[in-house]
């Protein structure tokens, strides 16, 4: 093996032997130090048997990988996930084109990440694509390359180790909803949204898949449960959702008002045989009328989790939220700062038992302090 430069080229090239075949490849860098590291890495790959001549990735294009991945993997997912994957694939193809897999490297993936972040949003061209959207595409790309590694098309994923954007900076701050604010929102909302708000706050259901798209045949008002079906997020999501008597009375009233004109609790105003598509606009308008700062309607699931955690053990909360892990509760539970403060106050009461706690200054009189100061002078 060795490093060399071609006449008139600024890039270092390396030569190496695999088996009985002599091969030559560009390191794509003009720095000898970096080229030496690439050369030594290739030497290690050959020694460990990780480098092979004729990887399928040298002939397979990125577009072909997209098609194979969607056929083998995406087709097993929900309709919504398949729709997202088609959109991700379209954006990725526009950037990577018909490059062979072996030509795609980590720096190129980072360039795509930054390129997508600078693009204008389709919904609002005045702003750029959110970091969360780019992160989902990066996760999809990583899954594709890992799929290629598993099938021995390439040796390693060029998307591995590429950092994602910090989504927390873009998300609105989570906060607990007070009962007074809930009442103001309720009074400012149209009738169908009032029913939806109470349903989500009392069941903790996901906004659309487990709330606004519910059918009447899934609601058992006699046994006080909702039987979820269809395409759900996880297998644990299929567990029956218990209903309180307050919700059941509200749903009976809502059902009578609808008059069985639609199989859905919240039918689309354009087609009663379909559920309502979105409530983002009316939700934002309702919050504005109620004088409540904006927060996503999905946060009502956080409110349900927080209120239930006040009175129920973790096992009950996990079952109510239909989570696979009890630790997921920590993501949804709000208002922990107040609970920690209350428990710290109780801890102080128990520790000091009515005695004065720590003070900034010693408990001596002002005269004694003055005498000490004079003595020091």
FENMO-V228315 format. One record per residue. PSI is psi as a letter, one per 20 degrees, with the letter a starting at -180 (none if undefined). OMEGA is omega in radians with two decimals (* if undefined). BURIAL is + if it has 16 or more other ideal C-beta (glycine too) atoms within 10 Angstrom, else -. Layout:
PSI_OMEGA_BURIAL / PSI_OMEGA_BURIAL
This chain:
q_3.13_- / r_3.10_- / q_3.11_- / r_3.09_- / q_3.00_- / q_3.14_- / p_3.13_- / i_3.13_- / q_3.12_- / i_-3.12_- / q_3.04_- / q_3.07_+ / q_3.12_+ / q_3.07_+ / q_-3.13_- / r_-3.10_+ / p_3.08_- / o_-3.05_- / c_3.12_- / j_-3.05_- / p_3.09_- / p_-3.10_- / q_-3.14_- / p_-3.09_- / q_3.11_- / q_3.05_- / i_3.11_+ / k_3.08_- / q_3.10_- / i_3.13_- / p_-3.13_- / h_3.14_- / g_3.12_- / h_3.13_- / h_3.11_+ / h_3.12_- / g_3.12_- / g_3.12_+ / g_-3.13_+ / h_3.10_- / g_3.11_- / h_3.09_+ / g_3.11_- / h_3.11_- / g_3.13_+ / g_-3.12_+ / h_-3.12_- / i_3.14_- / j_-3.12_- / i_-3.13_- / p_-3.13_+ / q_3.07_- / p_3.05_- / k_3.02_- / p_3.08_+ / h_3.13_+ / i_3.07_+ / h_-3.13_- / h_-3.10_- / p_3.11_+ / r_3.11_+ / h_3.13_+ / h_3.11_- / h_3.08_- / g_3.11_+ / g_-3.12_+ / g_-3.11_- / h_-3.14_+ / g_3.13_+ / h_-3.14_+ / g_-3.04_- / h_-3.02_- / g_-3.02_- / h_-3.09_+ / i_-3.13_- / i_-3.05_- / r_-3.12_- / r_-3.13_- / g_3.14_- / g_3.13_- / h_3.11_- / h_3.10_- / g_3.11_- / g_-3.14_+ / h_3.09_+ / g_3.12_- / g_3.10_- / g_-3.11_+ / h_3.13_+ / g_-3.13_- / h_-3.12_+ / h_3.14_+ / h_-3.13_- / h_-3.11_- / g_-3.05_- / i_3.06_+ / c_-3.11_- / k_3.08_- / q_3.01_- / q_-3.07_+ / h_-3.08_+ / i_-3.12_+ / i_-3.09_- / p_-3.11_+ / r_-3.02_- / g_-3.12_- / h_3.12_- / h_3.10_- / g_3.10_+ / h_3.09_+ / h_3.09_- / g_3.13_+ / g_-3.12_+ / h_3.11_- / g_-3.14_- / h_-3.12_+ / h_-3.12_- / i_-3.10_- / q_3.09_- / q_3.12_- / q_3.14_- / h_-3.11_- / h_-3.12_- / n_-3.09_- / i_-3.14_- / i_3.13_- / r_3.13_- / r_3.13_- / p_-3.11_+ / q_3.10_- / h_3.13_+ / h_3.12_- / g_3.12_+ / h_3.13_+ / h_3.12_+ / h_3.11_+ / h_3.11_+ / h_3.09_+ / h_3.09_- / g_3.12_+ / g_3.11_+ / g_3.10_+ / h_3.12_+ / g_-3.11_+ / h_3.08_+ / h_3.04_+ / g_3.13_+ / h_3.10_+ / g_-3.13_- / h_-3.14_- / j_3.06_- / k_3.07_- / h_3.10_+ / r_-3.08_+ / h_-3.11_- / q_-3.10_- / p_3.07_+ / i_3.13_+ / i_-3.14_+ / p_3.11_- / i_3.11_- / p_-3.07_+ / q_3.10_- / r_3.08_- / q_3.11_+ / o_-3.07_- / h_-3.07_- / h_-3.14_- / h_-3.08_- / h_-3.06_- / q_3.06_- / q_-3.12_- / p_3.11_- / p_3.10_+ / q_-3.13_- / q_3.11_+ / p_3.13_+ / r_3.12_- / h_3.14_- / g_3.09_- / h_3.11_+ / g_3.13_+ / h_3.11_- / h_3.09_+ / g_-3.14_+ / g_-3.11_- / h_-3.12_- / i_-3.05_+ / q_3.00_+ / r_-3.03_- / g_-3.07_- / h_3.12_+ / h_3.06_+ / g_3.12_+ / g_-3.13_+ / g_-3.13_+ / g_-3.13_+ / g_3.14_+ / g_-3.11_+ / h_-3.14_+ / h_-3.07_+ / i_-3.12_+ / h_-3.11_+ / j_-3.12_+ / q_3.04_+ / q_-2.88_+ / g_-3.01_+ / g_-3.06_+ / h_-3.09_+ / j_-3.13_+ / f_-3.02_+ / i_3.11_+ / j_-3.13_+ / q_3.04_+ / q_-3.12_- / h_3.14_- / i_3.06_- / i_-3.08_+ / o_3.11_+ / n_-3.09_- / i_3.12_- / g_-3.12_- / j_3.04_- / l_3.11_- / r_2.99_+ / p_3.11_+ / o_-3.12_- / q_-3.13_+ / r_3.12_- / b_-3.06_- / o_-3.12_- / r_-3.04_+ / g_-3.14_- / r_3.10_- / h_3.12_- / i_3.14_- / i_-3.10_+ / i_3.14_- / q_-3.14_- / q_3.14_- / o_-3.13_+ / q_3.12_- / q_3.03_+ / r_3.14_- / h_3.10_- / g_3.14_- / g_-3.13_+ / g_3.11_+ / g_3.13_- / g_-3.12_+ / h_3.08_+ / g_3.11_- / g_3.14_- / h_3.13_+ / g_3.11_- / h_3.14_- / h_3.12_- / h_3.13_+ / k_3.09_- / k_3.13_- / i_-3.12_- / q_3.08_+ / i_-3.09_- / q_3.08_+ / h_-3.10_+ / n_-3.08_+ / q_3.07_+ / p_3.12_- / i_-3.14_- / h_-3.12_- / o_-3.07_- / i_3.12_- / j_3.09_- / q_3.09_- / r_3.12_+ / q_-3.04_+ / g_-3.09_- / q_3.09_- / j_-3.07_+ / g_-3.08_- / g_-3.13_- / h_3.10_- / g_3.13_+ / g_3.13_- / h_3.14_- / g_3.12_+ / h_3.13_+ / g_3.11_- / h_-3.10_- / i_-3.12_+ / k_3.14_- / p_3.13_+ / q_-3.02_- / q_2.94_- / q_-3.12_+ / q_-3.13_- / h_3.10_+ / h_-3.13_- / i_3.05_+ / h_3.05_+ / h_3.07_+ / g_3.14_+ / g_3.12_+ / g_-3.12_+ / g_-3.10_+ / g_-3.12_+ / h_3.14_+ / h_-3.13_+ / i_3.09_+ / h_-2.99_- / i_-3.04_- / q_3.08_- / r_-3.07_- / h_-3.11_- / h_3.12_- / g_3.12_- / g_3.13_+ / g_3.12_+ / g_-3.13_- / h_3.13_+ / i_-3.11_+ / l_3.10_+ / q_3.09_+ / h_-3.11_- / q_3.11_- / h_-3.13_- / h_3.14_- / h_3.13_- / h_-3.08_+ / h_3.14_- / h_-3.04_- / i_-3.04_+ / p_-3.13_+ / r_3.04_+ / j_-3.13_+ / h_3.13_- / g_3.14_- / h_3.14_- / g_3.10_- / g_3.14_- / g_3.14_- / g_-3.13_- / h_3.07_- / h_3.07_- / g_3.10_- / h_3.12_- / h_3.11_- / g_3.12_- / g_-3.13_- / h_-3.09_- / g_-3.04_- / i_3.05_- / l_3.05_- / i_3.12_- / r_3.10_- / p_3.11_- / a_-3.07_- / q_3.10_- / q_-3.13_- / g_-3.09_- / r_3.11_- / q_-3.13_- / m_3.09_- / r_-3.10_- / r_3.12_- / h_-3.14_- / g_-3.14_- / h_3.11_- / g_3.14_- / g_3.14_- / h_-3.13_- / h_-3.14_- / g_3.11_- / h_3.12_- / h_3.13_- / h_-3.13_- / none_*_-
